[in-house]
Amino acid sequence: MDEFALRLGITGKDPERMLKRWIEKGREVSPVDLPPFQRPHELAAWWRRLRDAGVIGKSPPPWMILLEQTGPAATSPPSSPSPATAPSESSAPHLPAPADLPPDFALPVLDDQATSGEKQLREFAEGWLAEMASAKKAQNTVRFFKAWNEYKALIKELRAWQKDRQRERLQSGEVLEVDREREALGVIFGAMNKTFTSSLLLLVERFAPDLDPIARRQAVLPFRDKIFAALKATRFETAIPDADLATLLAA
């Protein structure tokens, strides 16, 4: 058990006890489904089977999902579960080399309002990224996973700080929530729509009194749409292009 824990990069107060507890969980289902310690990339699938059976209530740990994503592709149907045995040269668990472990990690972008605490957390995260790169170069999987866990914890804390700061800006009225902003814009555009439509209808009624209400509206709507299209295209600097305006006045 201690060698399995070492090869899997599991740390903590009692890793051996944790592995034994997983074995006990596997014995609670029928047929017995023991954890595939010798095939680490299958641990996440094993965990999900026990979760679906109601034995484990959470999702697989992130490191199991990482191994699943980077482990060898299955070339044959999974074999039936077998009892956990002591590792040997032929059956010892094989972790992918850190050089094969994923991918690039994107650090959160800090805006101009970022606090010194956020900047410091980001610097720490950069340090753990460098440690992951060093672990990859040294082919040290345990070091890689330790750095990866530290990196995730820092990023989680950094994002929590960013959310708290955003929440404070919302409460102070410095920024608007997207939903509230859309609601406000909806009211504004609705009022503009009514204003443009009403004004154009009055013009048509004045200069073409022989048109019935339906014909007036049909004549107005295309011009109203042109106004909105021009506002959108010019970022609300010009309501309607000069050429269209001349055509409108001539009509």
Kinemage of the C-alpha trace (Angstrom):
@kinemage 1
@onewidth
@group {chain A} dominant
@subgroup {mainchain}
@vectorlist {calphas} color= white
{ca met a 1} P 0.000 0.000 0.000
{ca asp a 2} L 2.755 2.484 0.833
{ca glu a 3} L 4.388 1.908 -2.565
{ca phe a 4} L 1.056 2.398 -4.337
{ca ala a 5} L 0.537 5.634 -2.395
{ca leu a 6} L 4.037 6.798 -3.337
{ca arg a 7} L 3.612 5.988 -7.020
{ca leu a 8} L 0.188 7.651 -7.128
{ca gly a 9} L 1.600 10.756 -5.453
{ca ile a 10} L -0.890 10.540 -2.562
{ca thr a 11} L 0.182 12.481 0.499
{ca gly a 12} L -1.456 13.189 3.817
{ca lys a 13} L -1.668 11.873 7.330
{ca asp a 14} L -2.282 8.225 6.436
{ca pro a 15} L -2.253 7.480 2.671
{ca glu a 16} L -2.196 3.720 3.283
{ca arg a 17} L -5.407 3.912 5.283
{ca met a 18} L -7.029 5.899 2.465
{ca leu a 19} L -6.167 3.231 -0.098
{ca lys a 20} L -7.463 0.479 2.174
{ca arg a 21} L -10.705 2.420 2.616
{ca trp a 22} L -11.111 2.494 -1.167
{ca ile a 23} L -10.662 -1.286 -1.228
{ca glu a 24} L -13.392 -1.618 1.420
{ca lys a 25} L -15.683 0.566 -0.708
{ca gly a 26} L -15.057 -1.704 -3.667
{ca arg a 27} L -16.127 -4.694 -1.606
{ca glu a 28} L -19.465 -3.074 -0.784
{ca val a 29} L -20.784 -3.536 -4.331
{ca ser a 30} L -21.800 -6.726 -6.083
{ca pro a 31} L -19.880 -7.983 -7.884
{ca val a 32} L -16.870 -6.766 -5.977
{ca asp a 33} L -15.120 -3.920 -7.797
{ca leu a 34} L -11.690 -3.244 -6.313
{ca pro a 35} L -9.718 -0.107 -7.192
{ca pro a 36} L -7.348 -0.681 -10.136
{ca phe a 37} L -4.210 0.608 -8.441
{ca gln a 38} L -2.067 -1.112 -11.066
{ca arg a 39} L -3.865 0.847 -13.824
{ca pro a 40} L -4.066 4.384 -12.442
{ca his a 41} L -5.708 5.778 -15.587
{ca glu a 42} L -8.752 3.570 -14.805
{ca leu a 43} L -9.214 4.869 -11.255
{ca ala a 44} L -11.561 7.704 -12.294
{ca ala a 45} L -13.874 5.277 -14.123
{ca trp a 46} L -13.808 2.949 -11.094
{ca trp a 47} L -14.697 5.877 -8.823
{ca arg a 48} L -17.677 6.781 -11.035
{ca arg a 49} L -18.943 3.190 -10.974
{ca leu a 50} L -18.969 3.238 -7.178
{ca arg a 51} L -20.590 6.660 -7.153
{ca asp a 52} L -23.333 5.412 -9.475
{ca ala a 53} L -23.786 2.431 -7.163
{ca gly a 54} L -24.302 4.810 -4.218
{ca val a 55} L -21.151 3.781 -2.378
{ca ile a 56} L -19.218 7.012 -2.958
{ca gly a 57} L -21.001 10.324 -3.034
{ca lys a 58} L -18.519 12.639 -4.742
{ca ser a 59} L -16.880 12.986 -8.132
{ca pro a 60} L -13.399 11.549 -8.753
{ca pro a 61} L -10.520 13.619 -7.393
{ca pro a 62} L -8.989 15.926 -9.999
{ca trp a 63} L -5.731 13.958 -10.085
{ca met a 64} L -7.654 10.816 -11.093
{ca ile a 65} L -9.305 12.710 -13.954
{ca leu a 66} L -5.876 14.004 -14.960
{ca leu a 67} L -4.523 10.445 -15.110
{ca glu a 68} L -7.581 9.327 -17.082
{ca gln a 69} L -7.011 12.056 -19.644
{ca thr a 70} L -3.305 11.393 -20.027
{ca gly a 71} L -3.195 7.616 -19.580
{ca pro a 72} L -2.875 5.098 -22.393
{ca ala a 73} L -5.933 4.661 -24.587
{ca ala a 74} L -7.813 1.430 -24.006
{ca thr a 75} L -7.048 -1.072 -26.732
{ca ser a 76} L -9.187 -3.884 -25.357
{ca pro a 77} L -12.298 -4.224 -23.170
{ca pro a 78} L -11.536 -3.650 -19.478
{ca ser a 79} L -10.739 -6.807 -17.625
{ca ser a 80} L -12.809 -7.957 -14.670
{ca pro a 81} L -11.776 -6.431 -11.349
{ca ser a 82} L -9.059 -8.305 -9.538
{ca pro a 83} L -7.913 -8.147 -5.922
{ca ala a 84} L -5.271 -5.582 -5.082
{ca thr a 85} L -1.864 -7.156 -4.866
{ca ala a 86} L 1.539 -5.924 -3.847
{ca pro a 87} L 3.313 -4.115 -6.645
{ca ser a 88} L 6.040 -5.832 -8.587
{ca glu a 89} L 8.203 -4.846 -11.531
{ca ser a 90} L 5.600 -6.176 -13.949
{ca ser a 91} L 2.448 -5.016 -12.165
{ca ala a 92} L 3.520 -1.757 -10.530
{ca pro a 93} L 1.301 1.215 -11.338
{ca his a 94} L 2.583 3.319 -14.172
{ca leu a 95} L 1.990 7.052 -14.134
{ca pro a 96} L 2.506 8.986 -17.329
{ca ala a 97} L 5.758 10.870 -17.282
{ca pro a 98} L 5.334 14.510 -16.243
{ca ala a 99} L 6.408 15.515 -19.738
{ca asp a 100} L 3.223 13.831 -20.992
{ca leu a 101} L 0.988 15.419 -18.369
{ca pro a 102} L -1.099 18.200 -19.588
{ca pro a 103} L -0.953 20.811 -21.050
{ca asp a 104} L -0.476 24.441 -20.621
{ca phe a 105} L -1.951 26.248 -17.644
{ca ala a 106} L -3.438 29.703 -18.195
{ca leu a 107} L -2.923 32.152 -15.364
{ca pro a 108} L -5.876 34.453 -14.611
{ca val a 109} L -5.574 37.903 -16.153
{ca leu a 110} L -5.375 40.754 -13.655
{ca asp a 111} L -7.072 44.041 -14.485
{ca asp a 112} L -5.885 47.549 -13.633
{ca gln a 113} L -7.802 47.445 -10.345
{ca ala a 114} L -6.059 44.308 -9.044
{ca thr a 115} L -4.907 44.552 -5.441
{ca ser a 116} L -1.389 43.811 -4.208
{ca gly a 117} L -2.719 40.596 -2.660
{ca glu a 118} L -4.019 39.385 -6.024
{ca lys a 119} L -0.685 40.219 -7.664
{ca gln a 120} L 1.189 38.303 -4.983
{ca leu a 121} L -1.037 35.245 -5.364
{ca arg a 122} L -0.439 35.316 -9.103
{ca glu a 123} L 3.314 35.476 -8.549
{ca phe a 124} L 3.105 32.445 -6.236
{ca ala a 125} L 1.086 30.604 -8.899
{ca glu a 126} L 3.765 31.423 -11.477
{ca gly a 127} L 6.317 29.910 -9.092
{ca trp a 128} L 4.385 26.646 -8.893
{ca leu a 129} L 4.083 26.599 -12.680
{ca ala a 130} L 7.866 26.828 -12.815
{ca glu a 131} L 8.072 23.971 -10.307
{ca met a 132} L 5.771 21.863 -12.511
{ca ala a 133} L 8.060 22.552 -15.471
{ca ser a 134} L 11.056 21.543 -13.402
{ca ala a 135} L 9.298 18.350 -12.259
{ca lys a 136} L 8.507 17.503 -15.872
{ca lys a 137} L 12.157 17.929 -16.801
{ca ala a 138} L 13.231 15.753 -13.872
{ca gln a 139} L 10.531 13.144 -14.682
{ca asn a 140} L 9.349 13.419 -11.068
{ca thr a 141} L 5.611 12.701 -10.996
{ca val a 142} L 5.233 13.169 -7.228
{ca arg a 143} L 6.774 16.639 -7.394
{ca phe a 144} L 4.554 17.496 -10.346
{ca phe a 145} L 1.342 16.540 -8.545
{ca lys a 146} L 2.366 18.402 -5.410
{ca ala a 147} L 3.058 21.541 -7.440
{ca trp a 148} L -0.168 21.044 -9.377
{ca asn a 149} L -2.217 20.858 -6.166
{ca glu a 150} L -0.550 23.984 -4.780
{ca tyr a 151} L -1.143 25.790 -8.065
{ca lys a 152} L -4.858 24.882 -8.086
{ca ala a 153} L -5.285 26.079 -4.495
{ca leu a 154} L -3.667 29.437 -5.302
{ca ile a 155} L -5.740 29.938 -8.441
{ca lys a 156} L -8.913 29.122 -6.505
{ca glu a 157} L -8.014 31.696 -3.853
{ca leu a 158} L -7.086 34.284 -6.477
{ca arg a 159} L -10.414 33.878 -8.264
{ca ala a 160} L -12.236 34.183 -4.938
{ca trp a 161} L -10.459 37.516 -4.339
{ca gln a 162} L -11.437 38.696 -7.810
{ca lys a 163} L -15.083 37.745 -7.223
{ca asp a 164} L -15.118 39.542 -3.859
{ca arg a 165} L -13.703 42.694 -5.436
{ca gln a 166} L -16.240 42.517 -8.258
{ca arg a 167} L -19.023 42.072 -5.710
{ca glu a 168} L -17.859 45.189 -3.865
{ca arg a 169} L -17.842 47.161 -7.120
{ca leu a 170} L -21.376 45.990 -7.859
{ca gln a 171} L -22.592 46.997 -4.401
{ca ser a 172} L -20.997 50.430 -4.710
{ca gly a 173} L -22.612 50.963 -8.123
{ca glu a 174} L -19.224 51.257 -9.844
{ca val a 175} L -20.207 48.560 -12.349
{ca leu a 176} L -23.477 46.977 -13.451
{ca glu a 177} L -24.368 43.314 -13.530
{ca val a 178} L -24.878 41.985 -17.054
{ca asp a 179} L -28.541 41.138 -16.463
{ca arg a 180} L -29.308 44.550 -15.011
{ca glu a 181} L -27.401 46.244 -17.804
{ca arg a 182} L -29.381 44.344 -20.428
{ca glu a 183} L -32.625 45.194 -18.652
{ca ala a 184} L -31.718 48.883 -18.598
{ca leu a 185} L -30.687 48.841 -22.251
{ca gly a 186} L -33.940 47.105 -23.144
{ca val a 187} L -35.903 49.956 -21.596
{ca ile a 188} L -33.752 52.549 -23.392
{ca phe a 189} L -34.030 50.883 -26.797
{ca gly a 190} L -37.742 50.351 -26.321
{ca ala a 191} L -38.219 54.058 -25.644
{ca met a 192} L -36.073 54.949 -28.667
{ca asn a 193} L -38.093 52.607 -30.859
{ca lys a 194} L -41.359 54.228 -29.813
{ca thr a 195} L -39.924 57.730 -30.311
{ca phe a 196} L -38.557 57.030 -33.798
{ca thr a 197} L -41.714 55.236 -34.910
{ca ser a 198} L -44.072 57.891 -33.558
{ca ser a 199} L -42.043 60.771 -35.089
{ca leu a 200} L -41.878 59.109 -38.504
{ca leu a 201} L -45.594 58.316 -38.427
{ca leu a 202} L -46.347 61.967 -37.739
{ca leu a 203} L -44.199 63.011 -40.716
{ca val a 204} L -45.889 60.531 -43.062
{ca glu a 205} L -49.317 61.565 -41.810
{ca arg a 206} L -48.437 65.206 -42.468
{ca phe a 207} L -46.931 64.812 -45.929
{ca ala a 208} L -48.982 61.816 -47.172
{ca pro a 209} L -52.428 62.194 -45.547
{ca asp a 210} L -54.021 59.989 -48.184
{ca leu a 211} L -52.279 56.846 -46.833
{ca asp a 212} L -54.261 54.659 -44.436
{ca pro a 213} L -52.704 53.737 -41.023
{ca ile a 214} L -51.429 50.337 -42.238
{ca ala a 215} L -49.742 51.854 -45.297
{ca arg a 216} L -48.200 54.594 -43.144
{ca arg a 217} L -46.697 52.017 -40.795
{ca gln a 218} L -45.349 49.960 -43.695
{ca ala a 219} L -43.690 53.087 -45.043
{ca val a 220} L -42.202 54.017 -41.660
{ca leu a 221} L -40.747 50.686 -40.473
{ca pro a 222} L -37.980 50.425 -43.123
{ca phe a 223} L -36.720 53.919 -42.210
{ca arg a 224} L -36.867 53.131 -38.511
{ca asp a 225} L -34.767 50.007 -39.121
{ca lys a 226} L -32.255 52.066 -41.114
{ca ile a 227} L -31.903 54.448 -38.188
{ca phe a 228} L -31.144 51.611 -35.763
{ca ala a 229} L -28.739 49.988 -38.249
{ca ala a 230} L -26.874 53.288 -38.642
{ca leu a 231} L -26.703 53.781 -34.866
{ca lys a 232} L -25.259 50.296 -34.430
{ca ala a 233} L -22.750 50.697 -37.287
{ca thr a 234} L -21.506 54.101 -36.092
{ca arg a 235} L -21.540 53.213 -32.375
{ca phe a 236} L -24.409 55.703 -31.818
{ca glu a 237} L -22.579 58.646 -33.365
{ca thr a 238} L -24.817 59.029 -36.447
{ca ala a 239} L -28.518 58.181 -36.587
{ca ile a 240} L -28.712 57.760 -40.358
{ca pro a 241} L -26.200 58.159 -43.197
{ca asp a 242} L -26.352 61.433 -45.121
{ca ala a 243} L -27.314 59.689 -48.379
{ca asp a 244} L -30.273 57.943 -46.739
{ca leu a 245} L -31.240 61.180 -45.037
{ca ala a 246} L -31.322 62.996 -48.401
{ca thr a 247} L -33.469 60.216 -49.863
{ca leu a 248} L -35.821 60.416 -46.908
{ca leu a 249} L -36.200 64.188 -47.226
{ca ala a 250} L -36.738 63.948 -50.980
{ca ala a 251} L -39.475 61.374 -50.477
